[in-house]
Amino acid sequence: MFTIPKDKQEDLNEFLKHECDLPEYSGAIGGGLTYQFTPTSFVCVIIVKCGCGEEIDLSGYESW
C-alpha cells in the first residue's frame, strides 16, 4: 500500500489549495488529481498532479 508520509501531509494540503481552472467537482470517482508512486531502491518517488497541470513532488529526498 502506498501512502503519503505524515511529514509531507502539510505540503500536500497546501498544494490542494492552489488556484486552478478545474471545477471543484470532478465526477463521481474524482479524477482531478493523479497520485503517482514510483518505488526506487532509495526512496518512493511521490508526485501529485492536478488536472490543471500543476504538480508537487512529495518524495523524501532529504532522508537519503
Buried (B, 14 or more C-beta within 10 A) or exposed (E): EEEBBEEBEEBBEEBEEEEEEBEEEEEEEEEBBEEEBEEEEEBBBBBBBBBEEEBBEBBBEEEE
